[in-house]
Amino acid sequence: MRSRPFTYLFYIQYLGTGYHGWQKQTGVKTIQGTLEKAFRFILRHEDSIILGASRTDAGVSCNRGAFELFLKHEMPFDLLDAVNAILPSDIRLLEVQPAPSHFNIIQDVAYKEYHYNFAFGEKFHPFAAANLAYFVGYPDIGLMKLGAKLFQGKHNFQSYCSIDKVSDDYFREIIEADIIQHANAGLGLIPKQAYTFIVKGKGFLRYQIRKMITVLIELGLGNLSLEEIAQSLKKPELQNIPIHAPANGLVLEKVEFIKKVDSLGL
């Protein structure tokens, strides 16, 4: 990126249900592709590069993500407001600041926090489904909370990733894993039996979090045991979790960096 020495850090939020994920792809609508089109229109040139801190999958939303914009020349005006004015209503830029040359949006991530929102019991109003998944049955939330704690620490998550994911390193460290009542449970269209699975870590495998919540739901319904979950982390080669939960429940809640960009000499 040295040929484009002016770097800007943007924070972003978006509703992912209408997009085929973050990463630009031919023939489908993506968050990155939509951003690049908007920046091209406002800047009136294509000489810019966008690099995201996290590549969310199709249908996954984001509350406070981040990306870098690399330019050859200094940003000439309030790009935030100008781009927001032409972006679709399901994407919003939150703030922007210059980033120092030594800042790396991938390597300098302290952790990413994901929320998986779900509900059970009587099926809720369809308008709530943008960021809330529905599961049939009445799982034991207390048991699910115990299961979530098994994921904390550094484990081999080969059983919890896409079957086409081939990697030399399936180990990921989970800083926090917990299930809490949904912040808006019982309010508006959110049912009382709504919960949030909170997961924090520096990085995740594809479908990892959605397979983790699938396993926890099965645990809560009595179809799996705590011992089986623990075993899946010790001997992942023995099984692969075949189903991942729906994308609409998953939200990239926030990305935190090792140091605040403001403190890096700006």
N, C-alpha and C positions, 0 to 999 in steps of 0.2 A: 504493500500500500504506500510505499515511500514516494511514488510518483504523484501521489495525492496527499500532500503534507497537512492539509487542514482537516481535522477530525472532530466530529461532533457526536456527543452521546445523547440519544433520544430515549425517553421513556414512553411506553405505548400501552394502550389497552384495546382489546377487540373482542367481539363476539364471533366465535369461530365456526358456528353452525353452518354458515353459508360458504365456507372456504375449504379448499383441499389442503389444509395445513399451512405452515409458514413458508416452507421452501418453494422458490419459484420453479414451476414445472410447465412444460409445453402443453397447451390445450386445456388447462384447467385454471380456475380462479384461486389464487393464493394470496396470503397477506403480503409477502415480500414482493410479488409481482404487482399488486395493487399499489404498494408504496412507491416502487420504482416508477410506475406510470405517473403518479402524482408529482414526484420530484422532477421528472423529466419535463412535465408541463410547466411547472413553476420556474425551474431554473432555465428552461429553454435550451437545454443540451442534455446529452446522455453520458457526459463524462463524470460519473459519480459511481460509487460502490456502496452497497448496503450489506452489513454483516450483523446477523442477529446473535444475541446471547444464548438463545434457546430455539430449537426448531420444533414447534408443536405440531402434532399430527392433525389430520383432517377432523374437523368438528370440535377441536379443543379450543377453549377460550383463554383469555389472558387479562388479568387485572392490572398488573404493573410489570411488563416485560421491558426489555431494553435492546437497542441496536445502535450500531455506529454508522455514521455517514461520512465517507471519505471524499473530499473535494480537492481539486487542484488550486482553487482560489478561495479566499476567505468568504464566508457566508455573507452575502451582500445586504440582507434585510431580514426582517422577522420571518424566518422560514416556517416556524411553528404554526403561526396563525394562517399564513398563506396556504400551506399544505392542508391544514385542518379544514379550511373552507371548501376544498374540492374533494376531500376523502369521503367515501360513503359513511352513512351515519353509524355503521357498526364498527368503525375504526376511529380511534381518537389518539392524537399525540398529546402527552401530558406535560412534558417539559423538555428543554434542550440545554446543553452546556458544552463548551469546548472541552475536549479530552486531550491530556498531554500525550506526547509521542510514545512514552513508555507504557501507556495504558493498553491492556489487552482484554477485550471484552469476553474472550473465552477462558483464558488462563487466570484472570483476576476475579473470577466468580468465587465468592465465599460459600454461598449456597443458593439453591433454588427451592422455593416453597410452593408445593402444589396442594390444591384442595380438590377432593373428590366429593361432590355433594350428592346425596342419595336419600330416598324416602321409601317407605313401605306402608302396608295397610291399604286403606281405600285409595284407589288411583286418583291422583291430584289433577287439577285443571291443566289442560294442555299448554296454556300460556306460560306455565312455570317450567316447562321442559327444556328451555334454552340452556339452563345450567343446573338441572336437577334430574338425576336418573331415577327410574322406578324399578323396584324389585318386588316380586311376588313373595308373600309369606311374612312371617313375623320373627326375624332373627333375634338372637340373644345379644344385645349390644354390649353388655358387660363382658361376655365371653369374647366378642370381637375386639374389645379394647385390650384384653390380655393377648390375643393373637397379634395385634398390631405391634406390641412391644417386642415380639420375637424378631421383627424385622430390623430393629435398631442395632447399630454396629455395622461392621464390615462383613459381608456375606457374598457367596457365589449365587448370583441371581440368574443363572442360565435357564432355569425352569420358568422364569418370569419374563422372558423376552420373546420377541417375534421369532417364529421357527426358522425364518430365512435370515436371521441375524447371525452372521459368522464372525466371531471375534476371538482374539487371543486373551482377552481380559473380560470376564463376566463379573468380576468383583466390583461392588459398589458399596459405599458407606452411607448408611441412613443415620442422620443426626437425630431426627425425631420422627416418631410415627405414633399417631394417636387418633382416637375418634371422639368427637365432641358433638353436642347438639348444634344443629344449624343455627347460625346467628339470627335468622329471621323465622325460626320455627314457630308456626301458629299465627304468623302475621301475613296479611294479604293473601296471596295464592299459595304460600308455602305451608304445607301441612304440619301439624304438630309433631308427627313422627318423621322428622327430617333431620339428617345428621351430616357431618363433614369429616371425612378421613383426611387428616393433615399429614403430609410427608415432607421432610426437609433433607436435602442432600446436595452435593456439588454437581452430580450428574446422574442420569438414569438411562437405562436401556429402553429401546422402543417397546411400548406396551407394558413396561414394567409395573407402573403404578396401577394401571387398569387390570392387570392380572393379580396384583396384590389385593385389591378390593374384591375381586371375584372370589379369591380364596377365603377372605375374611367373611364374606356373605355366606359361603358354603359352610364355614365354621359355625357361624351364628345360627344356621338352619339345621345343624346337627349332622351334616353330610361329611364333615372332616373333623379331625381332632387336632388339638394343639401339638401333639406328638408328630402328626403327619406334616404339619407346617414346618416344624423344626427340622424334620428329616429332609424336607424338600430343599432346605438351605445347606444341608450338610452333604447330601448326595444328589445334586441336581441332575446328574446324568441319567438317573433312573426314571425321570418323568419330565414332561413339559405340560404346563398348565394350558389346556387347549383353547380356553375361551377367555377373551378379555372383555371387560365391562364396557358399556356404551361410552362413546367419546363425549356426549353432551354433559356428563357429570363432572368432567375434568377441567380445572382452571389452573393455569400458571398464575399463582397468587402474587408472587413477587420474586425479583432477582436481587440479591444483595452482593456487593462487591467487597473484596478484602479491605480496601480503603475507599472512603468516600472520594469521588472524583474531585470534589471541592478541595480536599486536603492534599491533592497530588500536585501542588504547585500552581493552582489556578487562582 
